[in-house]
Amino acid sequence: MIGNLSLDQLRVLVTIVDAGSFSAAGRKLGRAQSAISQAIATLEMLQGVALFDRGGYKPRLTEVGRVLVDHARLVLASAARFEAVAAGARQGLEPELALAIDPLVPTAPLIDSLRAVGETFPDLPVSFSTEGLGGSLRRLRDGSAALAICLLLPHLPEDIAAYPLLRIGMRPVVAPCHPLASLGRPARRDDLEPHVQLVLSDPVDPCGANYGLSSARLWRFVDLGRRFDFLVAGFGWCRMPEHLVAAPIADGRLIEIEIEDDPTPKEGLVIYAAHRRDHMLGPAGRWLLDTLRQRIGR
């Protein structure tokens, strides 16, 4: 029971609407028409509203009945999900798969694997979070995410099990109007220092560890898209993932610059699938990890 109504009453109501009549609903549910009529009469009495107009040849939904049928569908769908999650848990499946993905991670290589999770475990609730720098690792450590797709800089933490998936190239870029765009040679550190560097920062610890800093003037961003807007507008320079700036470079909105003795690996930064060593993944998490390693980490 939910308050003073039951799921069975809601099921009867929805079945009448879907089947087209009380008698058809009775046949579909394997009940006498009188039992169907009594269930609706009881529901109307308990709720104090008329769900059907019985003045014509065939009962028709009232205005409030049409609204409540939609709510009944939602309640029944939620109840079905409730039962499915409970059934999965009885079979050893985790009740939820929480994923954390770094904003620098390209989405395209992940799409097929993430879609396959829903197809393989259709009743498993899956949640995603994409946060600023450090967010994925923090979610692993506080237990709010089971699996992360992330960068791990400057080294692999001892408490994290990490599996390399792919590399992303980082390209130093500026807008065409920026002074560095017309330098005409590789930029040295003393060329970069006077100009604003647009950097991603940890929203929880903005003064924490930073990597690849070359300027004395830093503008810190949590959101990658916001940083891109300021970059294109000419407010500063930064290193951006190659997959995000290839098109703007091609159409002239951004200019790639060369940096002398650039500490950023030329082969790119490694993206890992990671989880806590002391937290075993459930069946769906293990399946996704294996699938990501097979499809992407070959």
NORZI-V446637 format. One record per backbone hydrogen bond with DSSP energy under -0.5 kcal/mol. CO is the residue of the C=O (numbers start at 1). NH is the residue of the N-H. If there is no record, write none. Layout:
co=(CO:CO)
nh=(NH:NH)
//
This chain:
co=(1:2:5:6:7:8:9:10:11:12:13:14:15:16:21:22:23:24:25:26:26:32:32:33:34:35:36:37:38:39:40:41:42:43:44:44:49:51:52:53:60:62:63:64:65:66:67:68:69:70:71:72:73:74:75:76:77:78:79:80:81:82:83:84:85:86:87:88:89:92:95:96:97:97:98:98:99:100:102:107:107:108:110:111:112:113:114:115:116:117:121:123:125:127:129:131:132:134:135:136:137:138:139:139:139:140:147:148:148:149:150:157:159:160:161:163:166:168:169:169:171:172:173:174:175:178:179:180:187:188:188:189:192:193:193:195:196:196:197:197:199:201:201:205:216:217:218:219:221:222:223:224:225:226:227:228:229:230:231:237:238:238:240:241:241:242:245:246:247:248:248:249:255:258:259:265:269:271:271:272:272:273:274:275:276:278:282:283:284:285:286:287:288:289:290:291:292:292)
nh=(3:5:2:10:11:12:13:14:15:16:17:18:19:20:25:26:27:28:29:30:31:35:36:37:38:39:40:41:42:43:44:45:46:47:48:49:51:62:54:60:53:66:67:68:69:70:71:72:73:74:75:76:77:78:79:80:81:82:83:84:85:86:87:88:89:90:91:93:92:283:125:98:99:127:146:147:129:149:105:110:111:111:114:115:116:117:118:119:120:121:124:125:97:99:101:103:135:138:139:140:141:142:143:144:145:143:100:150:274:102:272:160:277:162:275:273:271:269:171:242:240:257:238:255:178:181:182:183:260:191:192:193:195:216:217:217:198:237:199:219:221:133:203:208:218:197:220:199:201:224:227:228:229:230:231:232:233:235:234:198:173:240:171:244:245:246:249:250:251:253:254:252:174:187:262:268:168:165:166:150:274:163:148:161:279:280:286:287:288:289:290:291:292:293:294:295:296:297)
//
